[in-house]
């Protein structure tokens, strides 16, 4: 996940904002990186979850080993958490005056 406390990322945001980048483009840059990581994580996680359900299929009495509603709920929940965990700090970082932030570093 993106760490907005890393000096390099904050510096990159500040430099882009100081050079006149639009708020929307900076937010999209940050969200795009998170979406890529989310896609990789969901792909690996779903693959491992499906493999794990085959191993415990004998212990699931009256339940399907692969329940689409459960997987869909988990995907929506994780995606929502990633979106909020990325958007809120990114929005806060873009509201800082770039000149003040660059002087601070």
LOBASE-425071 format. One record per atom (N, C-alpha, C): atom name; residue in three letters; chain; x, y, z; residue number from 1. Coordinates in nm, 4 decimals, padded with zeros to 6 digits. Example, Ala and Ser with C-alpha at 12.3 -4.5 7.8 and 13.67 -1.06 7.14 Angstrom:
2
+------+------+------+----------+----------+----------+-----+
! site ! code ! unit !        u !        v !        w ! pos !
+------+------+------+----------+----------+----------+-----+
!    N !  ala !    A !  01.3190 ! -00.5690 !  00.7800 !   1 !
!   CA !  ala !    A !  01.2300 ! -00.4500 !  00.7800 !   1 !
!    C !  ala !    A !  01.3200 ! -00.3300 !  00.7800 !   1 !
!    N !  ser !    A !  01.2850 ! -00.2250 !  00.7080 !   2 !
!   CA !  ser !    A !  01.3670 ! -00.1060 !  00.7140 !   2 !
!    C !  ser !    A !  01.2900 !  00.0030 !  00.7870 !   2 !
+------+------+------+----------+----------+----------+-----+
# end
This chain:
105
+------+------+------+----------+----------+----------+-----+
! site ! code ! unit !        u !        v !        w ! pos !
+------+------+------+----------+----------+----------+-----+
!    N !  unk !    A !  00.0839 ! -00.1173 !  00.0000 !   1 !
!   CA !  unk !    A !  00.0000 !  00.0000 !  00.0000 !   1 !
!    C !  unk !    A !  00.0884 !  00.1236 !  00.0000 !   1 !
!    N !  unk !    A !  00.0375 !  00.2295 ! -00.0542 !   2 !
!   CA !  unk !    A !  00.1140 !  00.3531 ! -00.0587 !   2 !
!    C !  unk !    A !  00.1333 !  00.4105 !  00.0800 !   2 !
!    N !  unk !    A !  00.2507 !  00.4546 !  00.1066 !   3 !
!   CA !  unk !    A !  00.2797 !  00.5248 !  00.2310 !   3 !
!    C !  unk !    A !  00.2965 !  00.6718 !  00.1969 !   3 !
!    N !  unk !    A !  00.2006 !  00.7538 !  00.2388 !   4 !
!   CA !  unk !    A !  00.2091 !  00.8960 !  00.2085 !   4 !
!    C !  unk !    A !  00.3033 !  00.9690 !  00.3027 !   4 !
!    N !  unk !    A !  00.3594 !  00.8994 !  00.4000 !   5 !
!   CA !  unk !    A !  00.4529 !  00.9625 !  00.4922 !   5 !
!    C !  unk !    A !  00.5963 !  00.9547 !  00.4413 !   5 !
!    N !  unk !    A !  00.6176 !  00.8821 !  00.3319 !   6 !
!   CA !  unk !    A !  00.7513 !  00.8745 !  00.2760 !   6 !
!    C !  unk !    A !  00.7885 !  01.0098 !  00.2173 !   6 !
!    N !  unk !    A !  00.9051 !  01.0608 !  00.2479 !   7 !
!   CA !  unk !    A !  00.9435 !  01.1916 !  00.1964 !   7 !
!    C !  unk !    A !  00.9437 !  01.1986 !  00.0441 !   7 !
!    N !  unk !    A !  00.9796 !  01.0895 ! -00.0225 !   8 !
!   CA !  unk !    A !  00.9876 !  01.0941 ! -00.1678 !   8 !
!    C !  unk !    A !  00.8506 !  01.1145 ! -00.2313 !   8 !
!    N !  unk !    A !  00.7466 !  01.0494 ! -00.1771 !   9 !
!   CA !  unk !    A !  00.6141 !  01.0641 ! -00.2346 !   9 !
!    C !  unk !    A !  00.5560 !  01.2014 ! -00.2041 !   9 !
!    N !  unk !    A !  00.5736 !  01.2478 ! -00.0812 !  10 !
!   CA !  unk !    A !  00.5244 !  01.3813 ! -00.0476 !  10 !
!    C !  unk !    A !  00.5979 !  01.4854 ! -00.1315 !  10 !
!    N !  unk !    A !  00.7283 !  01.4675 ! -00.1456 !  11 !
!   CA !  unk !    A !  00.8047 !  01.5593 ! -00.2299 !  11 !
!    C !  unk !    A !  00.7562 !  01.5571 ! -00.3741 !  11 !
!    N !  unk !    A !  00.7235 !  01.4397 ! -00.4236 !  12 !
!   CA !  unk !    A !  00.6738 !  01.4290 ! -00.5605 !  12 !
!    C !  unk !    A !  00.5400 !  01.5001 ! -00.5755 !  12 !
!    N !  unk !    A !  00.4523 !  01.4836 ! -00.4778 !  13 !
!   CA !  unk !    A !  00.3237 !  01.5531 ! -00.4807 !  13 !
!    C !  unk !    A !  00.3466 !  01.7036 ! -00.4783 !  13 !
!    N !  unk !    A !  00.4335 !  01.7492 ! -00.3886 !  14 !
!   CA !  unk !    A !  00.4593 !  01.8923 ! -00.3752 !  14 !
!    C !  unk !    A !  00.5189 !  01.9509 ! -00.5022 !  14 !
!    N !  unk !    A !  00.6138 !  01.8816 ! -00.5615 !  15 !
!   CA !  unk !    A !  00.6760 !  01.9313 ! -00.6842 !  15 !
!    C !  unk !    A !  00.5724 !  01.9392 ! -00.7953 !  15 !
!    N !  unk !    A !  00.4913 !  01.8363 ! -00.8089 !  16 !
!   CA !  unk !    A !  00.3875 !  01.8380 ! -00.9135 !  16 !
!    C !  unk !    A !  00.2892 !  01.9526 ! -00.8924 !  16 !
!    N !  unk !    A !  00.2480 !  01.9726 ! -00.7667 !  17 !
!   CA !  unk !    A !  00.1539 !  02.0809 ! -00.7366 !  17 !
!    C !  unk !    A !  00.2197 !  02.2173 ! -00.7591 !  17 !
!    N !  unk !    A !  00.3467 !  02.2307 ! -00.7219 !  18 !
!   CA !  unk !    A !  00.4167 !  02.3581 ! -00.7405 !  18 !
!    C !  unk !    A !  00.4343 !  02.3900 ! -00.8888 !  18 !
!    N !  unk !    A !  00.4480 !  02.2866 ! -00.9710 !  19 !
!   CA !  unk !    A !  00.4638 !  02.3086 ! -01.1153 !  19 !
!    C !  unk !    A !  00.3301 !  02.3266 ! -01.1869 !  19 !
!    N !  unk !    A !  00.2205 !  02.3211 ! -01.1115 !  20 !
!   CA !  unk !    A !  00.0907 !  02.3509 ! -01.1703 !  20 !
!    C !  unk !    A !  00.0051 !  02.2311 ! -01.2049 !  20 !
!    N !  unk !    A !  00.0377 !  02.1143 ! -01.1534 !  21 !
!   CA !  unk !    A ! -00.0452 !  01.9967 ! -01.1806 !  21 !
!    C !  unk !    A ! -00.1823 !  02.0154 ! -01.1169 !  21 !
!    N !  unk !    A ! -00.2817 !  01.9669 ! -01.1836 !  22 !
!   CA !  unk !    A ! -00.4172 !  01.9762 ! -01.1320 !  22 !
!    C !  unk !    A ! -00.4353 !  01.8771 ! -01.0170 !  22 !
!    N !  unk !    A ! -00.5192 !  01.9140 ! -00.9218 !  23 !
!   CA !  unk !    A ! -00.5480 !  01.8290 ! -00.8075 !  23 !
!    C !  unk !    A ! -00.5970 !  01.6920 ! -00.8534 !  23 !
!    N !  unk !    A ! -00.6835 !  01.6919 ! -00.9524 !  24 !
!   CA !  unk !    A ! -00.7403 !  01.5670 ! -01.0032 !  24 !
!    C !  unk !    A ! -00.6321 !  01.4739 ! -01.0590 !  24 !
!    N !  unk !    A ! -00.5355 !  01.5282 ! -01.1312 !  25 !
!   CA !  unk !    A ! -00.4313 !  01.4431 ! -01.1900 !  25 !
!    C !  unk !    A ! -00.3386 !  01.3858 ! -01.0836 !  25 !
!    N !  unk !    A ! -00.3114 !  01.4623 ! -00.9787 !  26 !
!   CA !  unk !    A ! -00.2266 !  01.4129 ! -00.8710 !  26 !
!    C !  unk !    A ! -00.3001 !  01.3039 ! -00.7923 !  26 !
!    N !  unk !    A ! -00.4274 !  01.3265 ! -00.7631 !  27 !
!   CA !  unk !    A ! -00.5050 !  01.2238 ! -00.6937 !  27 !
!    C !  unk !    A ! -00.5139 !  01.0972 ! -00.7772 !  27 !
!    N !  unk !    A ! -00.5359 !  01.1118 ! -00.9074 !  28 !
!   CA !  unk !    A ! -00.5464 !  00.9951 ! -00.9944 !  28 !
!    C !  unk !    A ! -00.4141 !  00.9187 ! -00.9990 !  28 !
!    N !  unk !    A ! -00.3017 !  00.9897 ! -00.9971 !  29 !
!   CA !  unk !    A ! -00.1711 !  00.9243 ! -00.9965 !  29 !
!    C !  unk !    A ! -00.1583 !  00.8333 ! -00.8736 !  29 !
!    N !  unk !    A ! -00.1980 !  00.8844 ! -00.7595 !  30 !
!   CA !  unk !    A ! -00.1873 !  00.8080 ! -00.6353 !  30 !
!    C !  unk !    A ! -00.2867 !  00.6921 ! -00.6352 !  30 !
!    N !  unk !    A ! -00.4108 !  00.7195 ! -00.6754 !  31 !
!   CA !  unk !    A ! -00.5120 !  00.6146 ! -00.6780 !  31 !
!    C !  unk !    A ! -00.4778 !  00.5054 ! -00.7785 !  31 !
!    N !  unk !    A ! -00.4184 !  00.5428 ! -00.8910 !  32 !
!   CA !  unk !    A ! -00.3819 !  00.4448 ! -00.9934 !  32 !
!    C !  unk !    A ! -00.2805 !  00.3441 ! -00.9382 !  32 !
!    N !  unk !    A ! -00.1830 !  00.3927 ! -00.8631 !  33 !
!   CA !  unk !    A ! -00.0848 !  00.3024 ! -00.8027 !  33 !
!    C !  unk !    A ! -00.1528 !  00.2067 ! -00.7044 !  33 !
!    N !  unk !    A ! -00.2479 !  00.2564 ! -00.6289 !  34 !
!   CA !  unk !    A ! -00.3196 !  00.1710 ! -00.5339 !  34 !
!    C !  unk !    A ! -00.4073 !  00.0691 ! -00.6054 !  34 !
!    N !  unk !    A ! -00.4695 !  00.1103 ! -00.7153 !  35 !
!   CA !  unk !    A ! -00.5547 !  00.0181 ! -00.7903 !  35 !
!    C !  unk !    A ! -00.4710 ! -00.0952 ! -00.8502 !  35 !
!    N !  unk !    A ! -00.3518 ! -00.0638 ! -00.8963 !  36 !
!   CA !  unk !    A ! -00.2633 ! -00.1680 ! -00.9493 !  36 !
!    C !  unk !    A ! -00.2278 ! -00.2682 ! -00.8389 !  36 !
!    N !  unk !    A ! -00.1903 ! -00.2160 ! -00.7227 !  37 !
!   CA !  unk !    A ! -00.1580 ! -00.3047 ! -00.6103 !  37 !
!    C !  unk !    A ! -00.2807 ! -00.3836 ! -00.5642 !  37 !
!    N !  unk !    A ! -00.3966 ! -00.3202 ! -00.5667 !  38 !
!   CA !  unk !    A ! -00.5204 ! -00.3886 ! -00.5301 !  38 !
!    C !  unk !    A ! -00.5474 ! -00.5032 ! -00.6265 !  38 !
!    N !  unk !    A ! -00.5301 ! -00.4805 ! -00.7548 !  39 !
!   CA !  unk !    A ! -00.5526 ! -00.5854 ! -00.8542 !  39 !
!    C !  unk !    A ! -00.4603 ! -00.7042 ! -00.8340 !  39 !
!    N !  unk !    A ! -00.3342 ! -00.6757 ! -00.8071 !  40 !
!   CA !  unk !    A ! -00.2387 ! -00.7839 ! -00.7816 !  40 !
!    C !  unk !    A ! -00.2783 ! -00.8599 ! -00.6551 !  40 !
!    N !  unk !    A ! -00.3129 ! -00.7864 ! -00.5508 !  41 !
!   CA !  unk !    A ! -00.3522 ! -00.8496 ! -00.4251 !  41 !
!    C !  unk !    A ! -00.4795 ! -00.9316 ! -00.4379 !  41 !
!    N !  unk !    A ! -00.5787 ! -00.8791 ! -00.5100 !  42 !
!   CA !  unk !    A ! -00.7024 ! -00.9550 ! -00.5289 !  42 !
!    C !  unk !    A ! -00.6778 ! -01.0804 ! -00.6115 !  42 !
!    N !  unk !    A ! -00.5951 ! -01.0694 ! -00.7147 !  43 !
!   CA !  unk !    A ! -00.5651 ! -01.1864 ! -00.7969 !  43 !
!    C !  unk !    A ! -00.4979 ! -01.2963 ! -00.7168 !  43 !
!    N !  unk !    A ! -00.3960 ! -01.2589 ! -00.6402 !  44 !
!   CA !  unk !    A ! -00.3270 ! -01.3578 ! -00.5564 !  44 !
!    C !  unk !    A ! -00.4173 ! -01.4095 ! -00.4449 !  44 !
!    N !  unk !    A ! -00.4904 ! -01.3184 ! -00.3822 !  45 !
!   CA !  unk !    A ! -00.5776 ! -01.3578 ! -00.2714 !  45 !
!    C !  unk !    A ! -00.6889 ! -01.4520 ! -00.3144 !  45 !
!    N !  unk !    A ! -00.7520 ! -01.4223 ! -00.4274 !  46 !
!   CA !  unk !    A ! -00.8585 ! -01.5107 ! -00.4759 !  46 !
!    C !  unk !    A ! -00.8034 ! -01.6471 ! -00.5152 !  46 !
!    N !  unk !    A ! -00.6880 ! -01.6475 ! -00.5785 !  47 !
!   CA !  unk !    A ! -00.6269 ! -01.7749 ! -00.6166 !  47 !
!    C !  unk !    A ! -00.5973 ! -01.8602 ! -00.4940 !  47 !
!    N !  unk !    A ! -00.5390 ! -01.7986 ! -00.3931 !  48 !
!   CA !  unk !    A ! -00.5077 ! -01.8718 ! -00.2703 !  48 !
!    C !  unk !    A ! -00.6339 ! -01.9133 ! -00.1941 !  48 !
!    N !  unk !    A ! -00.7355 ! -01.8279 ! -00.1950 !  49 !
!   CA !  unk !    A ! -00.8605 ! -01.8613 ! -00.1260 !  49 !
!    C !  unk !    A ! -00.9299 ! -01.9792 ! -00.1930 !  49 !
!    N !  unk !    A ! -00.9322 ! -01.9802 ! -00.3247 !  50 !
!   CA !  unk !    A ! -00.9936 ! -02.0920 ! -00.3966 !  50 !
!    C !  unk !    A ! -00.9154 ! -02.2206 ! -00.3711 !  50 !
!    N !  unk !    A ! -00.7841 ! -02.2107 ! -00.3699 !  51 !
!   CA !  unk !    A ! -00.7016 ! -02.3287 ! -00.3404 !  51 !
!    C !  unk !    A ! -00.7253 ! -02.3767 ! -00.1973 !  51 !
!    N !  unk !    A ! -00.7416 ! -02.2845 ! -00.1047 !  52 !
!   CA !  unk !    A ! -00.7632 ! -02.3230 !  00.0352 !  52 !
!    C !  unk !    A ! -00.8996 ! -02.3875 !  00.0552 !  52 !
!    N !  unk !    A ! -01.0008 ! -02.3432 ! -00.0192 !  53 !
!   CA !  unk !    A ! -01.1339 ! -02.4031 ! -00.0039 !  53 !
!    C !  unk !    A ! -01.1344 ! -02.5483 ! -00.0496 !  53 !
!    N !  unk !    A ! -01.0508 ! -02.5825 ! -00.1434 !  54 !
!   CA !  unk !    A ! -01.0422 ! -02.7226 ! -00.1864 !  54 !
!    C !  unk !    A ! -00.9867 ! -02.8089 ! -00.0741 !  54 !
!    N !  unk !    A ! -00.9003 ! -02.7529 !  00.0046 !  55 !
!   CA !  unk !    A ! -00.8423 ! -02.8281 !  00.1160 !  55 !
!    C !  unk !    A ! -00.9374 ! -02.8490 !  00.2315 !  55 !
!    N !  unk !    A ! -01.0332 ! -02.7577 !  00.2505 !  56 !
!   CA !  unk !    A ! -01.1259 ! -02.7702 !  00.3634 !  56 !
!    C !  unk !    A ! -01.2672 ! -02.8073 !  00.3183 !  56 !
!    N !  unk !    A ! -01.2822 ! -02.8499 !  00.1958 !  57 !
!   CA !  unk !    A ! -01.4140 ! -02.8841 !  00.1412 !  57 !
!    C !  unk !    A ! -01.4840 ! -02.9894 !  00.2270 !  57 !
!    N !  unk !    A ! -01.4095 ! -03.0842 !  00.2823 !  58 !
!   CA !  unk !    A ! -01.4691 ! -03.1908 !  00.3639 !  58 !
!    C !  unk !    A ! -01.5289 ! -03.1368 !  00.4926 !  58 !
!    N !  unk !    A ! -01.4811 ! -03.0229 !  00.5406 !  59 !
!   CA !  unk !    A ! -01.5266 ! -02.9691 !  00.6677 !  59 !
!    C !  unk !    A ! -01.6436 ! -02.8725 !  00.6527 !  59 !
!    N !  unk !    A ! -01.6826 ! -02.8404 !  00.5313 !  60 !
!   CA !  unk !    A ! -01.7934 ! -02.7474 !  00.5073 !  60 !
!    C !  unk !    A ! -01.9227 ! -02.8264 !  00.4905 !  60 !
!    N !  unk !    A ! -01.9988 ! -02.8389 !  00.5969 !  61 !
!   CA !  unk !    A ! -02.1233 ! -02.9148 !  00.5927 !  61 !
!    C !  unk !    A ! -02.2377 ! -02.8242 !  00.5494 !  61 !
!    N !  unk !    A ! -02.2981 ! -02.8555 !  00.4367 !  62 !
!   CA !  unk !    A ! -02.4122 ! -02.7792 !  00.3876 !  62 !
!    C !  unk !    A ! -02.3744 ! -02.6492 !  00.3187 !  62 !
!    N !  unk !    A ! -02.2481 ! -02.6260 !  00.2960 !  63 !
!   CA !  unk !    A ! -02.2033 ! -02.5036 !  00.2303 !  63 !
!    C !  unk !    A ! -02.1245 ! -02.5380 !  00.1047 !  63 !
!    N !  unk !    A ! -02.1298 ! -02.4485 !  00.0107 !  64 !
!   CA !  unk !    A ! -02.0501 ! -02.4652 ! -00.1096 !  64 !
!    C !  unk !    A ! -01.9064 ! -02.4237 ! -00.0803 !  64 !
!    N !  unk !    A ! -01.8124 ! -02.4914 ! -00.1419 !  65 !
!   CA !  unk !    A ! -01.6717 ! -02.4574 ! -00.1194 !  65 !
!    C !  unk !    A ! -01.6386 ! -02.3207 ! -00.1774 !  65 !
!    N !  unk !    A ! -01.7006 ! -02.2873 ! -00.2885 !  66 !
!   CA !  unk !    A ! -01.6775 ! -02.1567 ! -00.3510 !  66 !
!    C !  unk !    A ! -01.8115 ! -02.0840 ! -00.3564 !  66 !
!    N !  unk !    A ! -01.8317 ! -01.9923 ! -00.2619 !  67 !
!   CA !  unk !    A ! -01.9557 ! -01.9161 ! -00.2534 !  67 !
!    C !  unk !    A ! -01.9354 ! -01.7799 ! -00.3201 !  67 !
!    N !  unk !    A ! -01.9990 ! -01.7583 ! -00.4352 !  68 !
!   CA !  unk !    A ! -01.9772 ! -01.6321 ! -00.5072 !  68 !
!    C !  unk !    A ! -02.0154 ! -01.5083 ! -00.4263 !  68 !
!    N !  unk !    A ! -02.1206 ! -01.5167 ! -00.3473 !  69 !
!   CA !  unk !    A ! -02.1631 ! -01.4001 ! -00.2684 !  69 !
!    C !  unk !    A ! -02.0572 ! -01.3625 ! -00.1650 !  69 !
!    N !  unk !    A ! -01.9958 ! -01.4617 ! -00.1031 !  70 !
!   CA !  unk !    A ! -01.8918 ! -01.4348 ! -00.0036 !  70 !
!    C !  unk !    A ! -01.7693 ! -01.3727 ! -00.0689 !  70 !
!    N !  unk !    A ! -01.7285 ! -01.4278 ! -00.1819 !  71 !
!   CA !  unk !    A ! -01.6127 ! -01.3725 ! -00.2522 !  71 !
!    C !  unk !    A ! -01.6413 ! -01.2305 ! -00.3013 !  71 !
!    N !  unk !    A ! -01.7619 ! -01.2072 ! -00.3531 !  72 !
!   CA !  unk !    A ! -01.7974 ! -01.0728 ! -00.4007 !  72 !
!    C !  unk !    A ! -01.8001 ! -00.9725 ! -00.2866 !  72 !
!    N !  unk !    A ! -01.8549 ! -01.0140 ! -00.1723 !  73 !
!   CA !  unk !    A ! -01.8591 ! -00.9253 ! -00.0552 !  73 !
!    C !  unk !    A ! -01.7182 ! -00.8916 ! -00.0083 !  73 !
!    N !  unk !    A ! -01.6316 ! -00.9899 ! -00.0065 !  74 !
!   CA !  unk !    A ! -01.4931 ! -00.9664 !  00.0360 !  74 !
!    C !  unk !    A ! -01.4220 ! -00.8724 ! -00.0610 !  74 !
!    N !  unk !    A ! -01.4439 ! -00.8894 ! -00.1906 !  75 !
!   CA !  unk !    A ! -01.3807 ! -00.8029 ! -00.2904 !  75 !
!    C !  unk !    A ! -01.4280 ! -00.6597 ! -00.2749 !  75 !
!    N !  unk !    A ! -01.5594 ! -00.6410 ! -00.2575 !  76 !
!   CA !  unk !    A ! -01.6142 ! -00.5060 ! -00.2414 !  76 !
!    C !  unk !    A ! -01.5620 ! -00.4411 ! -00.1133 !  76 !
!    N !  unk !    A ! -01.5578 ! -00.5182 ! -00.0044 !  77 !
!   CA !  unk !    A ! -01.5105 ! -00.4636 !  00.1231 !  77 !
!    C !  unk !    A ! -01.3637 ! -00.4230 !  00.1155 !  77 !
!    N !  unk !    A ! -01.2806 ! -00.5093 !  00.0607 !  78 !
!   CA !  unk !    A ! -01.1372 ! -00.4783 !  00.0505 !  78 !
!    C !  unk !    A ! -01.1146 ! -00.3604 ! -00.0438 !  78 !
!    N !  unk !    A ! -01.1857 ! -00.3583 ! -00.1546 !  79 !
!   CA !  unk !    A ! -01.1708 ! -00.2476 ! -00.2500 !  79 !
!    C !  unk !    A ! -01.2126 ! -00.1150 ! -00.1876 !  79 !
!    N !  unk !    A ! -01.3207 ! -00.1161 ! -00.1111 !  80 !
!   CA !  unk !    A ! -01.3645 !  00.0055 ! -00.0432 !  80 !
!    C !  unk !    A ! -01.2638 !  00.0544 !  00.0596 !  80 !
!    N !  unk !    A ! -01.2070 ! -00.0391 !  00.1342 !  81 !
!   CA !  unk !    A ! -01.1059 ! -00.0009 !  00.2341 !  81 !
!    C !  unk !    A ! -00.9813 !  00.0560 !  00.1671 !  81 !
!    N !  unk !    A ! -00.9398 ! -00.0043 !  00.0567 !  82 !
!   CA !  unk !    A ! -00.8225 !  00.0464 ! -00.0152 !  82 !
!    C !  unk !    A ! -00.8510 !  00.1855 ! -00.0705 !  82 !
!    N !  unk !    A ! -00.9699 !  00.2045 ! -00.1252 !  83 !
!   CA !  unk !    A ! -01.0051 !  00.3362 ! -00.1800 !  83 !
!    C !  unk !    A ! -01.0018 !  00.4434 ! -00.0718 !  83 !
!    N !  unk !    A ! -01.0615 !  00.4156 !  00.0428 !  84 !
!   CA !  unk !    A ! -01.0610 !  00.5142 !  00.1516 !  84 !
!    C !  unk !    A ! -00.9217 !  00.5335 !  00.2098 !  84 !
!    N !  unk !    A ! -00.8492 !  00.4251 !  00.2264 !  85 !
!   CA !  unk !    A ! -00.7155 !  00.4335 !  00.2850 !  85 !
!    C !  unk !    A ! -00.6186 !  00.5065 !  00.1936 !  85 !
!    N !  unk !    A ! -00.6483 !  00.5142 !  00.0674 !  86 !
!   CA !  unk !    A ! -00.5632 !  00.5869 ! -00.0270 !  86 !
!    C !  unk !    A ! -00.6128 !  00.7285 ! -00.0476 !  86 !
!    N !  unk !    A ! -00.7432 !  00.7439 ! -00.0671 !  87 !
!   CA !  unk !    A ! -00.7986 !  00.8732 ! -00.1053 !  87 !
!    C !  unk !    A ! -00.7889 !  00.9758 !  00.0079 !  87 !
!    N !  unk !    A ! -00.8189 !  00.9359 !  00.1296 !  88 !
!   CA !  unk !    A ! -00.8201 !  01.0327 !  00.2403 !  88 !
!    C !  unk !    A ! -00.6809 !  01.0935 !  00.2633 !  88 !
!    N !  unk !    A ! -00.5737 !  01.0150 !  00.2788 !  89 !
!   CA !  unk !    A ! -00.4412 !  01.0767 !  00.2965 !  89 !
!    C !  unk !    A ! -00.3934 !  01.1506 !  00.1709 !  89 !
!    N !  unk !    A ! -00.4283 !  01.1004 !  00.0529 !  90 !
!   CA !  unk !    A ! -00.3868 !  01.1679 ! -00.0704 !  90 !
!    C !  unk !    A ! -00.4550 !  01.3035 ! -00.0811 !  90 !
!    N !  unk !    A ! -00.5806 !  01.3081 ! -00.0473 !  91 !
!   CA !  unk !    A ! -00.6550 !  01.4351 ! -00.0499 !  91 !
!    C !  unk !    A ! -00.5942 !  01.5344 !  00.0499 !  91 !
!    N !  unk !    A ! -00.5606 !  01.4846 !  00.1682 !  92 !
!   CA !  unk !    A ! -00.5001 !  01.5705 !  00.2699 !  92 !
!    C !  unk !    A ! -00.3630 !  01.6205 !  00.2244 !  92 !
!    N !  unk !    A ! -00.2849 !  01.5342 !  00.1604 !  93 !
!   CA !  unk !    A ! -00.1507 !  01.5727 !  00.1152 !  93 !
!    C !  unk !    A ! -00.1576 !  01.6766 !  00.0043 !  93 !
!    N !  unk !    A ! -00.2599 !  01.6695 ! -00.0806 !  94 !
!   CA !  unk !    A ! -00.2702 !  01.7668 ! -00.1903 !  94 !
!    C !  unk !    A ! -00.3241 !  01.9014 ! -00.1434 !  94 !
!    N !  unk !    A ! -00.3785 !  01.9076 ! -00.0237 !  95 !
!   CA !  unk !    A ! -00.4292 !  02.0353 !  00.0286 !  95 !
!    C !  unk !    A ! -00.3205 !  02.1197 !  00.0954 !  95 !
!    N !  unk !    A ! -00.2044 !  02.0600 !  00.1169 !  96 !
!   CA !  unk !    A ! -00.0936 !  02.1333 !  00.1779 !  96 !
!    C !  unk !    A ! -00.0350 !  02.2275 !  00.0732 !  96 !
!    N !  unk !    A !  00.0004 !  02.3484 !  00.1160 !  97 !
!   CA !  unk !    A !  00.0633 !  02.4433 !  00.0245 !  97 !
!    C !  unk !    A !  00.1989 !  02.3876 ! -00.0187 !  97 !
!    N !  unk !    A !  00.2203 !  02.3688 ! -00.1497 !  98 !
!   CA !  unk !    A !  00.3441 !  02.3072 ! -00.1968 !  98 !
!    C !  unk !    A !  00.4705 !  02.3820 ! -00.1547 !  98 !
!    N !  unk !    A !  00.4657 !  02.5123 ! -00.1530 !  99 !
!   CA !  unk !    A !  00.5835 !  02.5914 ! -00.1178 !  99 !
!    C !  unk !    A !  00.6208 !  02.5676 !  00.0283 !  99 !
!    N !  unk !    A !  00.5222 !  02.5661 !  00.1157 ! 100 !
!   CA !  unk !    A !  00.5467 !  02.5419 !  00.2582 ! 100 !
!    C !  unk !    A !  00.6009 !  02.4002 !  00.2768 ! 100 !
!    N !  unk !    A !  00.5417 !  02.3041 !  00.2093 ! 101 !
!   CA !  unk !    A !  00.5867 !  02.1653 !  00.2233 ! 101 !
!    C !  unk !    A !  00.7289 !  02.1466 !  00.1708 ! 101 !
!    N !  unk !    A !  00.7632 !  02.2110 !  00.0606 ! 102 !
!   CA !  unk !    A !  00.8967 !  02.1980 !  00.0052 ! 102 !
!    C !  unk !    A !  01.0003 !  02.2647 !  00.0964 ! 102 !
!    N !  unk !    A !  00.9644 !  02.3764 !  00.1562 ! 103 !
!   CA !  unk !    A !  01.0569 !  02.4421 !  00.2499 ! 103 !
!    C !  unk !    A !  01.0782 !  02.3576 !  00.3737 ! 103 !
!    N !  unk !    A !  00.9730 !  02.2890 !  00.4175 ! 104 !
!   CA !  unk !    A !  00.9826 !  02.2060 !  00.5368 ! 104 !
!    C !  unk !    A !  01.0801 !  02.0915 !  00.5168 ! 104 !
!    N !  unk !    A !  01.0844 !  02.0334 !  00.3970 ! 105 !
!   CA !  unk !    A !  01.1749 !  01.9238 !  00.3689 ! 105 !
!    C !  unk !    A !  01.3130 !  01.9789 !  00.3494 ! 105 !
+------+------+------+----------+----------+----------+-----+
# end
